[in-house]
Amino acid sequence: MKERGATKQEVIETVNSGERFPAKFDRIGFRRNFPYASVWRNREFATKQIEVFAVEEQGDRVVITVIVKYF
């Protein structure tokens, strides 16, 4: 997650209060925008969007992938 610019807390917030959408392979997607107003890889961005893909196993959500987009 660190290499992509997401923190553990942001991933938790995305799963708990982000937009939920269906994903391929019976997975669940979650998406949330965070104010960023900072520099990532020598470019300045105002918003950071985090997408989390997870599966439900025995009542718990297991995170499979985290994608971070800047704009």
ZITAHU-V428199 format. One line per field, one symbol per residue. ss: DSSP state (@ for helix, = for strand, . for the rest). phi: phi as a letter, one per 30 degrees, with the letter a starting at -180 (. if undefined). psi: psi as a letter, one per 40 degrees, with the letter a starting at -180 (. if undefined). A space follows every 50 residues. Layout:
BEGIN
ss->???
phi->???
psi->???
END
This chain:
BEGIN
ss->.@@@...@@@@@@@@@@.=====...==============..======== =======..===========.
phi->.edcjcceddddddddbddcbdbdihcccbbacbdbhacbhibcbcbbcc cbcbbcbhicccdcbbccbca
psi->dddeeiidddddddddeihhiiiiffihihhihhhdfahhfeihidihhh hhhiihhfeihhhdihhhih.
END
